[in-house]
Amino acid sequence: MWFPDDPRQVPWQRFLDEVSGAGYGWIELGPYGYLPTDPAVLGEETARRGLRVSAGTVFTGLHRGPGVWERTWAHVAENAALAQAVGAGHLVVIPAFWRDDRTGEVLEDRTLTGEQWRDLTRLTERLGREVRERYGLRIVVHPHADTHLDGEESVTRFLDATDPEAVALCLDTGHYAYAGGDSVKLIETYGERIGYLHLKQVDPRVLADVVAEGLPFGPAVARGVMCEPPSGVPALEPVLAAASALDADLFAIVEQDMYPCEPDAPYPIALRTRRFLRSCGV
């Protein structure tokens, strides 16, 4: 699910049924309002399907400076409170898009200034500390296509400039490959900063066309840039081996960006992907 409410998404009840039916045990909350926001209702609906919640998800634009803090915190707080109430331990933090992911409209410069980098790192550290203090959750920042935090250069700069005690990384293998990053290299170099995984692949042939055409992320997904493992990149076996070598207990959430798609398409993929990951020793 990408949006709190969208007619092209399956109803939340079906989503929960299919996650459970495919054999997975954990979910993320996704966009606030897609799943029930009453903790009692959400707790009952997940528990009766044998599911637990690993994380909430928030969208932020902290590079825009202290002026956005209060609005950002209001959004973070409602998500963090719900995540905490249903037993999650993490909050996935996604940076703001520099262009609209559906229309491609350029919203701001693709490159951050030095001052914007300072605001991004300092305010993200503040966010991490306050979320931990108030809600007991660990923030994991998610590099994402069409944001200022995407590939190796921006991710390593961000990690080098932030306090490991306050800020960890959610490594999405698909998004990192989308921006040209090497997930195994990142894990081997910054392993102590990896706090969470999203396992995903991209189709390199579609990605080459996306890059050549300068296509925004939304239309790229509609074209099939994110694909079913093991047909894409990165190869997940070495990623999982590198992650297993870390002295860490990591959540690994299985995803494939598919929007829009036929309602019956995701479930068989979820079944096959779980079987594939089991064959990799997960």
Secondary structure as GFF3:
##gff-version 3
##sequence-region A 1 282
A	DSSP	alpha_helix	12	21	.	.	.	ID=ss1
A	DSSP	beta_strand	26	28	.	.	.	ID=ss2
A	DSSP	alpha_helix	39	47	.	.	.	ID=ss3
A	DSSP	beta_strand	52	60	.	.	.	ID=ss4
A	DSSP	three_ten_helix	62	64	.	.	.	ID=ss5
A	DSSP	three_ten_helix	66	68	.	.	.	ID=ss6
A	DSSP	alpha_helix	69	85	.	.	.	ID=ss7
A	DSSP	beta_strand	90	95	.	.	.	ID=ss8
A	DSSP	alpha_helix	114	135	.	.	.	ID=ss9
A	DSSP	beta_strand	138	141	.	.	.	ID=ss10
A	DSSP	alpha_helix	152	160	.	.	.	ID=ss11
A	DSSP	beta_strand	168	172	.	.	.	ID=ss12
A	DSSP	alpha_helix	173	178	.	.	.	ID=ss13
A	DSSP	alpha_helix	183	190	.	.	.	ID=ss14
A	DSSP	three_ten_helix	191	193	.	.	.	ID=ss15
A	DSSP	beta_strand	194	199	.	.	.	ID=ss16
A	DSSP	beta_strand	201	202	.	.	.	ID=ss17
A	DSSP	alpha_helix	204	213	.	.	.	ID=ss18
A	DSSP	alpha_helix	217	222	.	.	.	ID=ss19
A	DSSP	beta_strand	226	227	.	.	.	ID=ss20
A	DSSP	alpha_helix	236	244	.	.	.	ID=ss21
A	DSSP	beta_strand	252	254	.	.	.	ID=ss22
A	DSSP	alpha_helix	266	279	.	.	.	ID=ss23
###
